[in-house]
Amino acid sequence: MVHDWMKNIKAIMDEGSPVCITLQNSTKGDVSEKLFCEIITDARYGKQSLITAQRCRVGKFILGKSRQPPVEYYFNSGRYLSYESAENAVLSLCRLEKEYGTLKIEPLSKNSTKFDLCILYLKPEKAMRIIQAMAYYNGATADIQTLGAASICSDCVAGTLNKGIGLSFGCKGSRKHSNYSSEEVPIGIRYDMLEKVERALGIIPGTFD
């Protein structure tokens, strides 16, 4: 069976599959009419996608397919006091720095190779256990930054590739359009961190032990 060594990580997610994302050099892929967060949700429930682009304007900027910061869009959203604060918000977001041609997005259950990161949707108690698993080795705190915006693309993809883990509370766009539960938070884990997390999850005490 594919990725049998990740049984603890798979078991910690109550519904659906962890989503694997692989940055590939190939330029042969689809231009999706869906938003990036919708494509991730599709993969959570079994669909594989290979995309060169997607519909979200913020996602295009975060994923390195546009150089135009979506400041006007953020300002017009009504979520920021001024144009300057909207600009500060946009410029504080993590962006993909690695060049690539396509994004391969698929459920862990259908992945058979190394990938760059995975995204899970977890109840807060389960997300806590991921953080505890990372702290098991050296007691270090997780360096988590979030803005309540661009949660899946910035926090869980670009931020995860930069820091190893990206815990988010979601954002208006992803919660509205991709319909994950209000009781769930998305979290990204970079591939090279997964083995340590998996091992620690099998060692640390349960929440109610």
C-alpha positions in Angstrom: 0.0 0.0 0.0 1.2 3.5 -0.8 2.9 5.4 2.1 2.2 2.8 4.8 4.8 4.5 6.9 2.3 7.5 7.3 -0.4 5.6 9.1 -0.4 7.9 12.2 -0.7 11.0 10.0 -3.4 9.5 7.9 -5.3 8.5 11.0 -5.2 11.9 12.6 -7.5 13.4 9.9 -11.1 12.6 10.5 -12.5 13.1 7.0 -11.0 12.7 3.6 -7.3 12.2 2.7 -4.2 14.3 3.3 -3.5 16.2 0.1 -0.1 15.9 -1.6 1.3 18.8 -3.6 4.3 18.3 -6.0 6.0 21.2 -7.8 7.0 19.9 -11.3 9.1 21.2 -14.1 6.7 20.1 -16.8 4.6 22.8 -18.5 1.9 20.3 -19.6 -1.1 20.7 -17.4 -4.6 22.2 -17.2 -5.7 25.8 -16.6 -8.3 25.2 -14.0 -11.5 27.3 -13.8 -11.6 26.5 -10.1 -10.0 28.3 -7.2 -6.9 26.8 -5.7 -8.5 26.0 -2.4 -11.4 24.3 -4.3 -8.8 22.1 -6.1 -7.3 21.1 -2.8 -10.7 20.1 -1.4 -11.3 18.1 -4.6 -8.1 16.2 -3.9 -9.0 15.7 -0.3 -12.0 13.6 -1.5 -10.1 11.7 -4.2 -9.5 13.8 -7.3 -6.1 14.2 -9.0 -5.2 17.4 -10.8 -2.2 18.7 -12.7 -2.5 22.4 -13.2 -0.5 25.3 -14.7 -2.9 27.9 -13.4 -6.1 28.4 -11.5 -8.8 31.1 -11.1 -8.0 32.9 -7.8 -6.3 36.2 -8.4 -4.7 36.1 -4.9 -3.6 32.5 -5.5 -1.9 33.6 -8.8 0.2 36.0 -6.9 1.0 33.7 -4.1 1.8 30.7 -6.3 4.1 32.8 -8.5 2.0 33.0 -11.6 1.4 36.7 -11.4 3.7 39.6 -10.3 0.7 41.9 -9.6 0.0 42.2 -5.9 -3.8 42.1 -5.3 -3.8 45.2 -3.2 -6.8 46.8 -4.8 -8.8 43.5 -4.3 -7.8 43.4 -0.7 -8.7 47.0 -0.1 -12.1 46.7 -1.8 -12.9 43.7 0.4 -13.6 45.9 3.4 -11.2 43.9 5.6 -8.6 46.7 6.0 -8.7 50.2 7.3 -6.8 51.8 4.5 -5.1 51.2 1.2 -1.8 51.2 3.1 -3.0 48.5 5.5 -4.3 46.4 2.6 -0.9 46.8 0.9 0.9 45.8 4.1 -1.3 42.7 4.3 -0.5 41.6 0.8 3.2 42.1 1.1 3.3 40.2 4.3 2.0 37.0 2.7 4.3 34.1 1.9 4.9 33.4 -1.8 6.3 30.5 -3.7 10.0 31.2 -4.4 10.8 28.0 -6.3 10.2 28.0 -10.0 8.0 25.3 -11.4 5.8 24.5 -14.4 2.9 22.6 -13.0 1.4 21.7 -9.6 0.4 18.1 -9.1 -2.4 17.9 -6.5 -3.7 14.6 -5.4 -4.9 12.6 -2.3 -2.2 10.8 -0.4 -4.0 7.6 -1.2 -3.2 8.0 -4.9 0.4 9.3 -4.6 3.2 6.8 -5.2 6.3 9.1 -5.2 8.0 11.8 -3.1 6.0 15.1 -3.0 6.9 18.5 -1.7 4.3 18.9 1.1 0.9 17.7 2.3 -2.1 19.6 3.6 -4.4 18.2 6.3 -7.7 19.5 7.6 -7.8 18.8 11.4 -9.9 19.5 14.5 -7.9 21.8 16.8 -7.0 19.0 19.2 -5.5 17.0 16.3 -3.6 20.0 15.0 -2.3 20.5 18.5 -0.9 16.9 18.4 1.0 17.7 15.1 2.6 20.7 16.9 3.4 18.5 19.9 4.9 15.9 17.6 7.3 18.4 16.1 8.3 19.7 19.6 9.0 16.2 20.8 12.6 16.2 19.5 13.9 19.6 20.7 11.1 21.4 22.6 11.2 24.2 20.0 8.1 26.2 19.4 6.5 26.2 15.9 7.1 29.4 14.0 3.6 30.1 12.7 2.5 33.3 11.1 -1.0 33.8 9.7 -3.1 36.8 8.6 -6.5 35.2 8.2 -6.0 35.6 4.5 -4.7 33.4 1.7 -4.7 30.5 4.1 -4.3 27.5 1.8 -2.0 29.0 -0.8 0.1 31.3 1.5 0.0 29.7 5.0 -0.2 26.1 4.0 1.8 25.9 0.8 4.3 28.8 0.5 4.7 29.1 4.3 5.1 25.4 4.7 7.8 25.2 2.1 9.6 28.0 3.8 9.3 26.9 7.4 8.5 23.2 7.4 5.0 23.6 8.8 2.1 26.0 8.2 -0.8 26.1 10.6 -3.7 28.4 9.6 -7.1 29.3 10.9 -8.4 29.5 7.4 -9.6 32.6 5.5 -12.8 34.0 4.2 -12.2 32.9 0.7 -11.3 29.3 1.4 -14.0 28.8 4.1 -16.6 30.2 1.7 -15.6 28.5 -1.5 -14.1 25.1 -0.4 -16.5 24.3 2.4 -14.3 22.8 5.0 -15.9 22.6 8.4 -15.8 25.6 10.8 -14.5 23.0 13.3 -11.4 22.4 11.2 -8.1 24.1 10.6 -5.8 23.5 7.7 -2.2 22.6 8.3 0.7 22.0 5.9 3.7 19.8 6.5 6.8 19.7 4.3 7.8 16.3 3.1 11.1 16.2 5.0 9.3 16.8 8.3 6.8 14.0 7.8 8.9 11.1 9.1 9.7 12.8 12.3 6.1 13.8 12.9 4.9 10.3 12.1 7.3 8.7 14.5 6.5 11.2 17.3 2.8 10.7 16.9 3.3 7.1 17.8 5.3 8.0 21.0 3.8 11.0 22.6 0.9 10.5 25.1 -2.7 10.9 23.9 -4.5 14.0 24.8 -6.7 12.3 27.4 -4.2 9.7 28.6 
